[in-house]
Amino acid sequence: MTDVSHHAATPRRLDPRSLVLTAVRKLPSLLFGIPLVATMNGTGRIWLIPLALAALIVGATSLWLRWRSFTYAVGVDEVVIAQGIVNTRRRSIPIDRIQDVAVERGPLARLFGLATVRLETGAGETDEGLLDGVSLAEAQRLRGLLRGPALGPVGRTMATTDTATATAPAERILFAMGGRRIALMGAFGFSLVWLAALGAVWQAADGFIDLDYDRVVDRIGTARTAATRALSLLTVLATGGALLATGVVAGFVHTLMTQHGFRLSLADGRFHRVRGLLTRTEVIVGIARIQLALVERGPLSGRLGWASLRFQTLGGSDDAGGRQDMAPFARDAEIAAIVAAAGLPAFDPQPLRTVAANHVLRSALVHAGAPLVALIVAGILFPPAFFGLLLLPVPIGSALLARRHHRYALAGRSLQVTRGVLTRREWTVPHDAVQAVSLSRSWLQRRLGLVTVRIDTAGARGLHRPDIVDIAPADAVRLAANLTMTEMKWETVRSSGVATPVTTPQRGPDDERNDHEHHDTEG
């Protein structure tokens, strides 16, 4: 392991080029104020020009002071980050608690030859340690220095060029996506989010471009003939087709930007993932950090045999919900190989059992009850609204399918859960990763004799957790006891009603250290 003792003395600052990079990033917000200044100056307020120049000088000075006050130092046992102009904040991050050292390079950072280094622990914060604007050589140095016990030695470092990302001979490539697969994934990534952005741009441009819509309409003419109506129908169809095409193109572009050059390799018990077109990211995921595996199957792509694999990890993540994308668009055999390399058991649907039968009734009441009441009230005021009752079989059918696809089982030393109607999800949770199990019951569940088992693992955030919804009370207590190796009495569950005391499994020395990831001091 690299000796870090001689690196602890002198604090370092970010690369001076980061000043220019930050100024360029703030330039768009400055441009929004130019039309306002120009408009007010046209009214004879010349004094606004020196005021704007003074604001630029103040902003540049503040930027320089923030850069000068930000320092970081790598010691023998900790990384110390200090920042603040008036109130100084000093953050100490123990090296043995660093779970990941992620290197990210956006398009502007690549233009200036810089990188962003994220130090991630298991504390649940997004940016436990963020060094935004170091040279690429410094990013490599930091990654080498911070290969503590949590990470261990890494098979390679980030290349000095964007094209030189080939793995070292010690690494074994498990999964990669070429152009054809990325294009196919983009075809299933239909999105209309960009339409909102285009609409916002058009609305902003409308304030600067004076369009006389009445004159345009008068010139086109509004003769209400059969030909005009036919043309209007064609226009509606063409508009729908354009929206569809825009959604497909937007999904493809988003997939290309995020997944270009996706490569997952394995060396020394660590997964190494590289991806991104404009923003290039490189992340290391240690096998010891993996808490669970989540496989998602889309409404259409899943039926065609495609799925995505994510691992939930101890530390923070650049992905949503504390999960790392390991195979965004893969076949079952490819996913099984990655899961096996992580030391997790394969997902086996054969022993899975369905939840209680009353799950259908509860789901139907929850999803169809409120719409039914709304339709009845609306129908009294507006009788044609009663035709909406024809849609009620949809939530009822969804409730039937929900129970069919909601299954669970204890398979060996892991809990396996599947859930979802359109998008199906499959969880594999090792027993050792289960941090807490709680049983909860809503008002309706108590009357239907149902219980929800909530499974908590370290680093879990957001939605899509491996909860088991609506099972019999006896099954819930037995499952909780098997997962936590502790006895949970049903009398406690029944008396609490909504929530139960949380039970936790036996913790080892490594788990105790997770309780204190880092500490901040202010002065």
MIDO-447610 format. One record per residue (C-alpha): residue number from 1; residue in three letters; x, y, z. Coordinates in Angstrom, 2 decimals, decimal comma. Layout:
% residues N
ATOM  seq  type       c1       c2       c3
ATOM  NUM   ala        X        Y        Z
...
% end
This chain:
% residues 523
ATOM  seq  type       c1       c2       c3
ATOM    1   met     0,00     0,00     0,00
ATOM    2   thr     1,21     3,51    -0,81
ATOM    3   asp     2,81     5,35     2,08
ATOM    4   val     0,91     8,53     2,86
ATOM    5   ser     2,93     9,80     5,77
ATOM    6   his     4,92    12,30     3,69
ATOM    7   his     1,79    13,77     2,14
ATOM    8   ala     0,23    15,04     5,37
ATOM    9   ala     2,23    18,21     5,96
ATOM   10   thr     1,23    20,80     3,37
ATOM   11   pro    -2,41    21,60     2,58
ATOM   12   arg    -3,17    21,97    -1,11
ATOM   13   arg    -5,52    24,21    -3,05
ATOM   14   leu    -7,56    23,40    -6,11
ATOM   15   asp    -5,97    23,90    -9,50
ATOM   16   pro    -5,87    27,62   -10,46
ATOM   17   arg    -7,63    26,73   -13,70
ATOM   18   ser   -10,68    25,91   -11,61
ATOM   19   leu   -11,18    29,69   -11,19
ATOM   20   val   -11,74    30,04   -14,94
ATOM   21   leu   -13,87    26,90   -14,99
ATOM   22   thr   -16,14    28,22   -12,23
ATOM   23   ala   -16,43    31,60   -13,97
ATOM   24   val   -17,47    29,91   -17,22
ATOM   25   arg   -20,07    27,86   -15,36
ATOM   26   lys   -21,55    31,04   -13,88
ATOM   27   leu   -21,56    32,85   -17,23
ATOM   28   pro   -25,12    31,77   -18,24
ATOM   29   ser   -26,60    33,36   -15,10
ATOM   30   leu   -24,75    36,57   -15,97
ATOM   31   leu   -26,11    36,61   -19,50
ATOM   32   phe   -29,69    36,67   -18,20
ATOM   33   gly   -29,01    40,08   -16,65
ATOM   34   ile   -27,62    41,67   -19,82
ATOM   35   pro   -31,05    42,35   -21,47
ATOM   36   leu   -32,27    43,96   -18,23
ATOM   37   val   -29,25    46,24   -18,03
ATOM   38   ala   -29,54    47,09   -21,72
ATOM   39   thr   -33,23    47,95   -21,37
ATOM   40   met   -32,72    50,14   -18,32
ATOM   41   asn   -29,72    51,81   -19,92
ATOM   42   gly   -31,88    52,74   -22,89
ATOM   43   thr   -34,01    54,85   -20,58
ATOM   44   gly   -31,03    57,06   -19,78
ATOM   45   arg   -29,75    55,29   -16,68
ATOM   46   ile   -26,07    55,34   -17,64
ATOM   47   trp   -25,08    54,78   -14,02
ATOM   48   leu   -26,06    51,11   -14,40
ATOM   49   ile   -22,94    50,41   -16,45
ATOM   50   pro   -20,40    51,19   -13,69
ATOM   51   leu   -22,70    49,41   -11,24
ATOM   52   ala   -22,57    46,28   -13,40
ATOM   53   leu   -18,78    46,55   -13,64
ATOM   54   ala   -18,54    46,90    -9,86
ATOM   55   ala   -20,71    43,79    -9,47
ATOM   56   leu   -18,35    41,89   -11,78
ATOM   57   ile   -15,34    42,97    -9,74
ATOM   58   val   -17,00    41,96    -6,47
ATOM   59   gly   -18,00    38,60    -7,93
ATOM   60   ala   -14,49    37,93    -9,23
ATOM   61   thr   -12,96    38,88    -5,89
ATOM   62   ser   -15,38    36,63    -3,99
ATOM   63   leu   -14,59    33,78    -6,37
ATOM   64   trp   -10,85    34,21    -5,78
ATOM   65   leu   -11,27    34,39    -2,00
ATOM   66   arg   -13,34    31,19    -1,97
ATOM   67   trp   -10,68    29,45    -4,04
ATOM   68   arg    -7,88    30,65    -1,78
ATOM   69   ser    -9,71    29,66     1,44
ATOM   70   phe   -10,42    26,12     0,21
ATOM   71   thr    -7,64    23,66     1,12
ATOM   72   tyr    -7,34    19,92     1,48
ATOM   73   ala    -4,66    17,66     2,94
ATOM   74   val    -4,19    13,90     2,95
ATOM   75   gly    -2,77    12,68     6,23
ATOM   76   val    -1,80     9,30     7,56
ATOM   77   asp    -5,26     8,56     8,96
ATOM   78   glu    -7,56    11,23     7,58
ATOM   79   val    -8,37    13,69     4,83
ATOM   80   val    -8,89    17,23     6,08
ATOM   81   ile   -10,91    19,72     3,99
ATOM   82   ala   -11,10    23,35     5,15
ATOM   83   gln   -13,16    26,08     3,52
ATOM   84   gly   -14,85    29,38     4,31
ATOM   85   ile   -14,00    33,07     4,02
ATOM   86   val   -15,49    34,43     7,26
ATOM   87   asn   -16,60    31,27     9,05
ATOM   88   thr   -14,09    28,48     8,48
ATOM   89   arg   -15,43    24,94     8,23
ATOM   90   arg   -13,01    22,06     8,75
ATOM   91   arg   -14,06    18,55     7,78
ATOM   92   ser   -12,11    15,45     8,78
ATOM   93   ile   -12,76    12,19     6,93
ATOM   94   pro   -11,02     9,05     8,27
ATOM   95   ile    -9,23     7,27     5,43
ATOM   96   asp   -10,35     3,82     6,57
ATOM   97   arg   -13,96     4,94     6,23
ATOM   98   ile   -13,66     6,05     2,60
ATOM   99   gln   -15,74     3,61     0,58
ATOM  100   asp   -15,10     5,05    -2,87
ATOM  101   val   -12,98     7,62    -4,69
ATOM  102   ala   -14,97     8,56    -7,80
ATOM  103   val   -13,44    10,65   -10,58
ATOM  104   glu   -15,77    12,65   -12,82
ATOM  105   arg   -14,92    14,78   -15,84
ATOM  106   gly   -17,58    16,95   -17,44
ATOM  107   pro   -17,19    18,52   -20,89
ATOM  108   leu   -15,90    21,84   -19,51
ATOM  109   ala   -13,58    20,09   -17,06
ATOM  110   arg   -12,13    18,02   -19,89
ATOM  111   leu   -11,60    21,17   -21,92
ATOM  112   phe    -9,53    22,67   -19,07
ATOM  113   gly    -7,79    19,41   -18,22
ATOM  114   leu    -9,46    19,15   -14,79
ATOM  115   ala   -11,44    16,56   -12,87
ATOM  116   thr   -13,80    16,31    -9,89
ATOM  117   val   -12,91    13,89    -7,10
ATOM  118   arg   -15,70    12,64    -4,81
ATOM  119   leu   -14,81    10,96    -1,54
ATOM  120   glu   -17,70     8,74    -0,52
ATOM  121   thr   -18,20     7,06     2,83
ATOM  122   gly   -21,20     5,23     4,19
ATOM  123   ala   -22,64     8,29     5,90
ATOM  124   gly   -25,47     8,76     3,39
ATOM  125   glu   -24,48    12,27     2,28
ATOM  126   thr   -24,10    12,96    -1,42
ATOM  127   asp   -20,81    14,86    -1,15
ATOM  128   glu   -18,94    13,79     1,97
ATOM  129   gly   -15,77    15,16     0,38
ATOM  130   leu   -15,84    17,03    -2,92
ATOM  131   leu   -12,76    18,40    -4,67
ATOM  132   asp   -14,16    20,18    -7,71
ATOM  133   gly   -11,33    21,35    -9,92
ATOM  134   val    -8,11    19,37    -9,51
ATOM  135   ser    -5,75    18,41   -12,30
ATOM  136   leu    -6,04    14,94   -13,77
ATOM  137   ala    -2,62    14,04   -12,39
ATOM  138   glu    -3,74    15,16    -8,93
ATOM  139   ala    -6,92    13,08    -9,25
ATOM  140   gln    -4,74    10,04    -9,98
ATOM  141   arg    -2,51    10,86    -7,02
ATOM  142   leu    -5,47    11,13    -4,66
ATOM  143   arg    -6,93     7,86    -5,86
ATOM  144   gly    -3,59     6,18    -5,24
ATOM  145   leu    -3,20     7,68    -1,77
ATOM  146   leu    -6,71     6,89    -0,61
ATOM  147   arg    -6,70     3,19    -1,31
ATOM  148   gly    -7,38     2,45     2,33
ATOM  149   pro    -8,70    -0,72     3,93
ATOM  150   ala   -12,19    -0,05     2,61
ATOM  151   leu   -10,97    -0,01    -1,00
ATOM  152   gly    -7,70    -1,90    -1,01
ATOM  153   pro    -5,32    -1,83    -3,98
ATOM  154   val    -6,90    -0,96    -7,28
ATOM  155   gly    -5,86    -2,65   -10,50
ATOM  156   arg    -5,46     0,58   -12,51
ATOM  157   thr    -5,79     4,34   -12,32
ATOM  158   met    -7,65     6,74   -14,55
ATOM  159   ala    -5,91     7,29   -17,86
ATOM  160   thr    -4,47    10,68   -18,72
ATOM  161   thr    -6,52    10,83   -21,90
ATOM  162   asp   -10,17    10,11   -22,52
ATOM  163   thr    -9,38     7,49   -25,15
ATOM  164   ala    -6,90     5,53   -23,05
ATOM  165   thr    -9,40     3,78   -20,80
ATOM  166   ala    -8,47     0,21   -21,64
ATOM  167   thr    -8,21    -1,99   -18,60
ATOM  168   ala    -4,99    -3,42   -17,30
ATOM  169   pro    -4,31    -7,12   -17,89
ATOM  170   ala    -5,22    -7,85   -14,25
ATOM  171   glu    -8,82    -6,77   -14,87
ATOM  172   arg   -11,45    -8,98   -16,44
ATOM  173   ile   -14,17    -7,29   -18,48
ATOM  174   leu   -17,58    -8,58   -17,41
ATOM  175   phe   -19,91    -6,39   -19,41
ATOM  176   ala   -19,67    -3,71   -22,10
ATOM  177   met   -22,15    -1,92   -24,35
ATOM  178   gly   -21,36    -1,07   -27,96
ATOM  179   gly   -23,07     1,41   -30,24
ATOM  180   arg   -25,74    -1,01   -31,44
ATOM  181   arg   -26,86    -1,92   -27,92
ATOM  182   ile   -26,84     1,71   -26,80
ATOM  183   ala   -29,03     2,61   -29,79
ATOM  184   leu   -31,44    -0,22   -28,91
ATOM  185   met   -31,53     0,90   -25,27
ATOM  186   gly   -32,23     4,47   -26,41
ATOM  187   ala   -35,16     3,27   -28,50
ATOM  188   phe   -36,81     1,97   -25,31
ATOM  189   gly   -35,91     5,14   -23,40
ATOM  190   phe   -38,81     7,20   -24,76
ATOM  191   ser   -38,94    10,60   -23,06
ATOM  192   leu   -40,78    13,89   -23,59
ATOM  193   val   -38,83    15,80   -20,97
ATOM  194   trp   -37,03    17,78   -23,63
ATOM  195   leu   -40,32    19,14   -24,95
ATOM  196   ala   -40,72    21,10   -21,73
ATOM  197   ala   -37,24    22,56   -22,21
ATOM  198   leu   -38,03    23,53   -25,82
ATOM  199   gly   -41,27    25,13   -24,65
ATOM  200   ala   -39,41    27,14   -22,02
ATOM  201   val   -36,91    28,34   -24,65
ATOM  202   trp   -39,73    29,33   -27,02
ATOM  203   gln   -41,54    31,21   -24,26
ATOM  204   ala   -38,34    33,04   -23,32
ATOM  205   ala   -37,66    33,92   -26,96
ATOM  206   asp   -41,21    35,21   -27,34
ATOM  207   gly   -40,32    38,09   -25,03
ATOM  208   phe   -37,60    39,27   -27,40
ATOM  209   ile   -39,26    38,40   -30,74
ATOM  210   asp   -42,44    40,32   -31,50
ATOM  211   leu   -44,73    37,92   -33,36
ATOM  212   asp   -48,10    39,17   -34,57
ATOM  213   tyr   -50,09    35,95   -34,50
ATOM  214   asp   -53,27    37,60   -35,76
ATOM  215   arg   -51,52    38,81   -38,88
ATOM  216   val   -50,09    35,34   -39,48
ATOM  217   val   -53,54    33,78   -39,13
ATOM  218   asp   -55,08    36,35   -41,48
ATOM  219   arg   -52,48    35,63   -44,14
ATOM  220   ile   -52,95    31,87   -43,92
ATOM  221   gly   -56,73    32,18   -44,03
ATOM  222   thr   -59,36    30,33   -42,04
ATOM  223   ala   -61,77    29,08   -44,69
ATOM  224   arg   -63,83    26,31   -43,10
ATOM  225   thr   -64,11    23,91   -45,99
ATOM  226   ala   -63,90    20,15   -46,11
ATOM  227   ala   -60,36    20,39   -47,46
ATOM  228   thr   -59,37    22,58   -44,53
ATOM  229   arg   -60,83    20,09   -42,06
ATOM  230   ala   -58,97    17,26   -43,75
ATOM  231   leu   -55,79    19,32   -43,60
ATOM  232   ser   -56,43    19,95   -39,91
ATOM  233   leu   -56,70    16,21   -39,29
ATOM  234   leu   -53,45    15,62   -41,13
ATOM  235   thr   -51,89    18,37   -39,05
ATOM  236   val   -52,98    16,68   -35,82
ATOM  237   leu   -51,57    13,36   -37,00
ATOM  238   ala   -48,34    14,98   -38,10
ATOM  239   thr   -48,05    16,74   -34,74
ATOM  240   gly   -48,54    13,47   -32,88
ATOM  241   gly   -45,93    11,80   -35,05
ATOM  242   ala   -43,51    14,66   -34,43
ATOM  243   leu   -44,04    14,34   -30,66
ATOM  244   leu   -43,43    10,60   -30,86
ATOM  245   ala   -40,28    11,07   -32,91
ATOM  246   thr   -39,05    13,77   -30,53
ATOM  247   gly   -39,54    11,46   -27,55
ATOM  248   val   -37,61     8,67   -29,25
ATOM  249   val   -34,77    11,01   -30,24
ATOM  250   ala   -34,65    12,50   -26,73
ATOM  251   gly   -34,43     9,03   -25,18
ATOM  252   phe   -31,67     8,03   -27,57
ATOM  253   val   -29,64    11,20   -26,94
ATOM  254   his   -29,98    10,84   -23,16
ATOM  255   thr   -28,87     7,20   -23,35
ATOM  256   leu   -25,92     8,08   -25,57
ATOM  257   met   -24,78    10,86   -23,23
ATOM  258   thr   -24,94     8,73   -20,08
ATOM  259   gln   -24,04     5,21   -21,28
ATOM  260   his   -21,50     5,80   -24,07
ATOM  261   gly   -18,47     3,56   -23,65
ATOM  262   phe   -20,03     1,63   -20,76
ATOM  263   arg   -17,54    -0,90   -19,46
ATOM  264   leu   -17,66    -3,01   -16,31
ATOM  265   ser   -14,59    -4,96   -15,25
ATOM  266   leu   -13,49    -6,90   -12,18
ATOM  267   ala   -10,12    -7,05   -10,44
ATOM  268   asp    -9,01    -7,77    -6,87
ATOM  269   gly   -12,57    -8,06    -5,58
ATOM  270   arg   -13,70    -4,70    -7,05
ATOM  271   phe   -15,93    -3,76    -9,93
ATOM  272   his   -14,64    -0,93   -12,10
ATOM  273   arg   -17,23     0,99   -14,13
ATOM  274   val   -16,52     3,64   -16,78
ATOM  275   arg   -19,19     5,43   -18,83
ATOM  276   gly   -20,33     8,75   -20,30
ATOM  277   leu   -19,87    10,76   -23,50
ATOM  278   leu   -19,56    14,39   -22,43
ATOM  279   thr   -19,34    13,75   -18,68
ATOM  280   arg   -16,97    10,82   -18,18
ATOM  281   thr   -17,27     9,02   -14,84
ATOM  282   glu   -15,20     6,26   -13,32
ATOM  283   val   -16,39     4,43   -10,20
ATOM  284   ile   -15,03     1,52    -8,18
ATOM  285   val   -17,48    -0,70    -6,31
ATOM  286   gly   -15,98    -3,09    -3,78
ATOM  287   ile   -17,72    -6,44    -3,45
ATOM  288   ala   -17,68    -6,07     0,33
ATOM  289   arg   -19,78    -2,88    -0,03
ATOM  290   ile   -22,63    -4,51    -1,99
ATOM  291   gln   -25,85    -4,75     0,01
ATOM  292   leu   -28,33    -6,09    -2,52
ATOM  293   ala   -28,95    -6,70    -6,21
ATOM  294   leu   -31,94    -5,20    -8,03
ATOM  295   val   -33,03    -6,34   -11,49
ATOM  296   glu   -35,61    -4,20   -13,32
ATOM  297   arg   -37,59    -5,25   -16,38
ATOM  298   gly   -39,40    -2,55   -18,37
ATOM  299   pro   -42,94    -2,84   -19,72
ATOM  300   leu   -41,78    -3,58   -23,27
ATOM  301   ser   -38,05    -4,25   -23,11
ATOM  302   gly   -38,56    -6,71   -20,26
ATOM  303   arg   -40,96    -8,77   -22,37
ATOM  304   leu   -38,29    -8,91   -25,07
ATOM  305   gly   -35,70   -10,33   -22,69
ATOM  306   trp   -33,84    -7,15   -21,66
ATOM  307   ala   -33,27    -6,03   -18,07
ATOM  308   ser   -31,07    -3,74   -15,97
ATOM  309   leu   -28,95    -4,62   -12,94
ATOM  310   arg   -28,15    -2,32   -10,03
ATOM  311   phe   -26,19    -2,90    -6,85
ATOM  312   gln   -27,00    -0,99    -3,71
ATOM  313   thr   -23,77    -0,06    -1,95
ATOM  314   leu   -22,69     1,22     1,43
ATOM  315   gly   -21,33     4,57     0,31
ATOM  316   gly   -22,91     7,42    -1,58
ATOM  317   ser   -23,53     7,18    -5,29
ATOM  318   asp   -23,85     9,20    -8,43
ATOM  319   asp   -26,94     7,14    -9,23
ATOM  320   ala   -30,37     7,55    -7,78
ATOM  321   gly   -31,28     6,00    -4,45
ATOM  322   gly   -27,75     4,96    -3,49
ATOM  323   arg   -27,60     2,35    -6,25
ATOM  324   gln   -24,94     1,83    -8,92
ATOM  325   asp   -25,78     0,81   -12,48
ATOM  326   met   -23,85    -2,37   -13,23
ATOM  327   ala   -25,60    -3,47   -16,44
ATOM  328   pro   -28,18    -0,95   -17,73
ATOM  329   phe   -29,35    -3,06   -20,68
ATOM  330   ala   -28,42    -6,74   -20,56
ATOM  331   arg   -29,64   -10,28   -21,06
ATOM  332   asp   -30,36   -12,59   -18,15
ATOM  333   ala   -27,17   -14,60   -18,71
ATOM  334   glu   -25,03   -11,44   -18,56
ATOM  335   ile   -26,76   -10,31   -15,38
ATOM  336   ala   -26,34   -13,73   -13,80
ATOM  337   ala   -22,58   -13,63   -14,48
ATOM  338   ile   -22,21   -10,24   -12,76
ATOM  339   val   -24,33   -11,32    -9,79
ATOM  340   ala   -22,24   -14,49    -9,42
ATOM  341   ala   -19,03   -12,43    -9,59
ATOM  342   ala   -20,38   -10,33    -6,71
ATOM  343   gly   -20,85   -13,45    -4,61
ATOM  344   leu   -24,64   -13,09    -4,49
ATOM  345   pro   -26,98   -16,05    -4,97
ATOM  346   ala   -28,85   -16,30    -8,24
ATOM  347   phe   -32,48   -15,21    -8,28
ATOM  348   asp   -34,68   -18,31    -8,30
ATOM  349   pro   -38,42   -17,76    -8,95
ATOM  350   gln   -39,37   -21,37    -8,22
ATOM  351   pro   -39,64   -21,28    -4,37
ATOM  352   leu   -41,28   -17,85    -4,27
ATOM  353   arg   -44,68   -17,66    -2,62
ATOM  354   thr   -47,40   -15,11    -3,22
ATOM  355   val   -48,59   -12,62    -0,61
ATOM  356   ala   -51,97   -12,95     1,12
ATOM  357   ala   -55,15   -13,13    -0,98
ATOM  358   asn   -56,55   -10,00     0,69
ATOM  359   his   -53,79    -8,06    -1,05
ATOM  360   val   -56,10    -7,94    -4,09
ATOM  361   leu   -58,96    -6,43    -2,07
ATOM  362   arg   -56,79    -3,85    -0,34
ATOM  363   ser   -55,07    -2,82    -3,56
ATOM  364   ala   -58,40    -2,53    -5,38
ATOM  365   leu   -59,90    -0,39    -2,60
ATOM  366   val   -56,85     1,88    -2,47
ATOM  367   his   -56,53     2,39    -6,23
ATOM  368   ala   -60,19     2,25    -7,26
ATOM  369   gly   -61,98     3,64    -4,19
ATOM  370   ala   -61,05     7,30    -4,59
ATOM  371   pro   -61,71     7,38    -8,38
ATOM  372   leu   -65,08     5,69    -7,81
ATOM  373   val   -66,18     8,34    -5,33
ATOM  374   ala   -64,93    11,11    -7,61
ATOM  375   leu   -66,81     9,69   -10,60
ATOM  376   ile   -70,07     9,36    -8,63
ATOM  377   val   -69,87    12,96    -7,43
ATOM  378   ala   -68,97    14,18   -10,91
ATOM  379   gly   -71,76    12,09   -12,45
ATOM  380   ile   -74,38    13,70   -10,22
ATOM  381   leu   -73,31    17,13   -11,48
ATOM  382   phe   -72,47    16,05   -15,04
ATOM  383   pro   -74,15    12,73   -16,03
ATOM  384   pro   -71,75    11,89   -18,91
ATOM  385   ala   -69,03    11,48   -16,27
ATOM  386   phe   -70,62     8,14   -15,36
ATOM  387   phe   -69,02     6,74   -18,51
ATOM  388   gly   -65,77     6,89   -16,54
ATOM  389   leu   -67,01     3,90   -14,57
ATOM  390   leu   -66,06     1,82   -17,61
ATOM  391   leu   -62,42     2,39   -16,64
ATOM  392   leu   -62,76     0,92   -13,15
ATOM  393   pro   -61,82    -2,62   -14,31
ATOM  394   val   -58,32    -1,24   -14,97
ATOM  395   pro   -57,28    -0,74   -11,31
ATOM  396   ile   -59,09    -3,93   -10,32
ATOM  397   gly   -57,21    -5,91   -12,96
ATOM  398   ser   -54,01    -4,23   -11,85
ATOM  399   ala   -54,69    -5,40    -8,28
ATOM  400   leu   -55,07    -8,98    -9,49
ATOM  401   leu   -51,82    -8,81   -11,44
ATOM  402   ala   -50,05    -7,12    -8,52
ATOM  403   arg   -50,61   -10,14    -6,28
ATOM  404   arg   -49,59   -12,51    -9,05
ATOM  405   his   -46,21   -10,80    -9,45
ATOM  406   his   -45,61    -9,97    -5,77
ATOM  407   arg   -43,74   -12,97    -4,38
ATOM  408   tyr   -41,06   -13,61    -1,81
ATOM  409   ala   -39,00   -16,40    -0,26
ATOM  410   leu   -35,99   -17,11     1,92
ATOM  411   ala   -33,59   -18,88    -0,45
ATOM  412   gly   -30,57   -20,16     1,42
ATOM  413   arg   -28,89   -17,18     3,07
ATOM  414   ser   -30,77   -14,53     1,10
ATOM  415   leu   -34,18   -12,93     0,87
ATOM  416   gln   -35,63   -12,76    -2,64
ATOM  417   val   -38,56   -10,51    -3,50
ATOM  418   thr   -40,29    -9,67    -6,76
ATOM  419   arg   -42,89    -6,96    -7,28
ATOM  420   gly   -44,46    -4,85   -10,04
ATOM  421   val   -47,05    -5,01   -12,80
ATOM  422   leu   -45,71    -2,96   -15,72
ATOM  423   thr   -42,14    -2,58   -14,49
ATOM  424   arg   -41,11    -5,72   -12,64
ATOM  425   arg   -38,37    -5,68   -10,02
ATOM  426   glu   -36,44    -8,55    -8,48
ATOM  427   trp   -34,41    -8,10    -5,28
ATOM  428   thr   -31,76   -10,40    -3,86
ATOM  429   val   -30,79    -9,39    -0,31
ATOM  430   pro   -28,16   -11,41     1,61
ATOM  431   his   -29,05   -12,06     5,25
ATOM  432   asp   -25,87   -10,33     6,42
ATOM  433   ala   -26,89    -7,11     4,62
ATOM  434   val   -30,21    -6,78     6,46
ATOM  435   gln   -29,77    -4,00     9,00
ATOM  436   ala   -33,32    -3,78    10,32
ATOM  437   val   -36,74    -5,36     9,87
ATOM  438   ser   -39,95    -3,61    10,89
ATOM  439   leu   -43,58    -4,64    10,64
ATOM  440   ser   -46,25    -2,04     9,93
ATOM  441   arg   -50,03    -2,08     9,51
ATOM  442   ser   -52,30     0,61     8,14
ATOM  443   trp   -55,91     1,10     9,23
ATOM  444   leu   -57,15    -0,97     6,29
ATOM  445   gln   -54,52    -3,67     6,75
ATOM  446   arg   -55,56    -4,22    10,37
ATOM  447   arg   -59,12    -4,90     9,28
ATOM  448   leu   -58,03    -7,26     6,51
ATOM  449   gly   -55,49    -9,11     8,67
ATOM  450   leu   -52,44    -7,98     6,70
ATOM  451   val   -48,92    -6,83     7,59
ATOM  452   thr   -46,16    -5,14     5,59
ATOM  453   val   -42,58    -6,27     6,25
ATOM  454   arg   -40,10    -3,45     5,64
ATOM  455   ile   -36,49    -4,42     4,93
ATOM  456   asp   -33,74    -1,87     5,59
ATOM  457   thr   -30,18    -2,21     4,37
ATOM  458   ala   -27,19     0,10     4,81
ATOM  459   gly   -27,05     2,97     2,31
ATOM  460   ala   -30,66     2,56     1,19
ATOM  461   arg   -32,33     5,75     0,00
ATOM  462   gly   -35,33     6,62    -2,12
ATOM  463   leu   -38,01     4,30    -3,45
ATOM  464   his   -38,04     0,70    -4,62
ATOM  465   arg   -37,01    -1,12    -1,48
ATOM  466   pro   -37,50    -4,88    -1,06
ATOM  467   asp   -40,57    -4,51     1,15
ATOM  468   ile   -43,09    -7,34     1,31
ATOM  469   val   -46,59    -5,88     1,28
ATOM  470   asp   -49,67    -7,64     2,68
ATOM  471   ile   -48,77   -10,99     4,21
ATOM  472   ala   -50,35   -12,86     7,09
ATOM  473   pro   -49,28   -11,73    10,60
ATOM  474   ala   -47,86   -15,12    11,53
ATOM  475   asp   -45,80   -15,24     8,32
ATOM  476   ala   -44,56   -11,69     8,94
ATOM  477   val   -43,34   -12,50    12,46
ATOM  478   arg   -41,68   -15,71    11,31
ATOM  479   leu   -39,96   -13,97     8,41
ATOM  480   ala   -38,68   -11,16    10,65
ATOM  481   ala   -37,32   -13,68    13,14
ATOM  482   asn   -35,50   -15,62    10,41
ATOM  483   leu   -33,95   -12,47     8,96
ATOM  484   thr   -32,79   -10,93    12,24
ATOM  485   met   -32,18   -14,05    14,28
ATOM  486   thr   -34,15   -12,44    17,10
ATOM  487   glu   -37,58   -13,14    18,50
ATOM  488   met   -40,35   -10,67    17,75
ATOM  489   lys   -43,58   -11,25    19,63
ATOM  490   trp   -46,83   -10,69    17,79
ATOM  491   glu   -48,39    -9,08    20,88
ATOM  492   thr   -45,98    -6,15    20,47
ATOM  493   val   -46,89    -5,84    16,80
ATOM  494   arg   -50,60    -5,98    17,44
ATOM  495   ser   -50,55    -3,42    20,23
ATOM  496   ser   -48,51    -0,88    18,25
ATOM  497   gly   -50,85    -0,90    15,28
ATOM  498   val   -49,08     1,22    12,68
ATOM  499   ala   -45,39     0,61    13,40
ATOM  500   thr   -43,39    -1,90    15,38
ATOM  501   pro   -40,08    -1,69    17,20
ATOM  502   val   -37,18    -2,23    14,81
ATOM  503   thr   -35,01    -5,30    15,33
ATOM  504   thr   -31,42    -5,36    14,15
ATOM  505   pro   -29,09    -8,31    13,53
ATOM  506   gln   -25,87    -8,97    15,36
ATOM  507   arg   -23,26    -6,32    14,45
ATOM  508   gly   -19,56    -6,91    14,06
ATOM  509   pro   -16,55    -4,63    14,55
ATOM  510   asp   -16,76    -3,37    10,96
ATOM  511   asp   -20,37    -2,37    11,48
ATOM  512   glu   -19,53    -0,44    14,64
ATOM  513   arg   -17,08     1,71    12,71
ATOM  514   asn   -19,82     2,67    10,27
ATOM  515   asp   -21,52     4,61    13,07
ATOM  516   his   -18,87     7,35    12,89
ATOM  517   glu   -17,99     8,11     9,29
ATOM  518   his   -16,60    11,62     9,66
ATOM  519   his   -16,94    14,72    11,82
ATOM  520   asp   -17,09    18,46    11,12
ATOM  521   thr   -15,70    21,29    13,20
ATOM  522   glu   -16,38    24,98    12,68
ATOM  523   gly   -14,30    27,89    13,81
% end
